[in-house]
Amino acid sequence: MQDQDQFLAVLQNDGVPVPDRTSAIPQPLATVIDRALIDNPDIYYKSAAEFKQALFNSIL
């Protein structure tokens, strides 16, 4: 994988879920972040307002 273009690797591979990278982020917030990064097959949060509300709800 070292010979692969780094930007192409980011675009072609699924991201590593937040809880797999660090335990410092609370699970509800990690879930919101992971969902925000979903764009295949569809974008999870359809608007900034929806994402903002999910962030707000995750820290309550």
C-alpha positions in Angstrom: 0.0 0.0 0.0 3.0 2.3 0.3 3.1 2.7 -3.5 -0.5 3.9 -3.7 -1.3 7.6 -3.9 -2.2 8.7 -0.4 -5.2 10.8 -1.6 -6.5 8.0 -3.7 -6.2 5.6 -0.7 -8.4 7.9 1.4 -11.0 8.1 -1.3 -11.1 4.4 -2.1 -10.9 2.9 1.4 -13.4 3.0 4.3 -12.3 5.1 7.2 -11.3 3.6 10.5 -14.2 4.2 13.1 -13.4 6.7 15.8 -13.6 4.2 18.7 -11.0 2.1 16.9 -8.6 5.1 16.8 -9.1 6.5 20.3 -11.1 5.9 23.4 -10.8 9.6 24.4 -13.9 10.6 22.5 -17.2 9.6 24.1 -19.1 6.9 22.2 -22.2 9.1 21.3 -20.0 11.8 19.8 -17.9 9.2 18.0 -21.0 7.8 16.4 -22.0 11.2 15.2 -18.5 11.8 13.7 -18.5 8.5 12.0 -21.9 9.0 10.5 -20.8 12.4 9.3 -18.1 10.8 7.3 -20.4 8.4 5.5 -20.9 9.3 1.9 -21.5 6.0 0.2 -24.1 5.1 -0.8 -25.6 8.3 0.6 -24.6 11.2 2.8 -25.9 10.4 6.3 -26.6 13.9 7.5 -28.5 15.7 4.7 -27.9 19.2 6.1 -25.6 21.2 8.4 -28.6 21.8 10.7 -29.2 18.1 11.0 -25.5 17.5 11.8 -25.4 20.3 14.3 -28.5 18.9 16.1 -26.9 15.4 16.2 -23.7 16.9 17.7 -25.7 18.9 20.2 -27.7 15.8 21.2 -24.5 13.7 21.5 -23.0 15.9 24.2 -26.1 16.2 26.4 
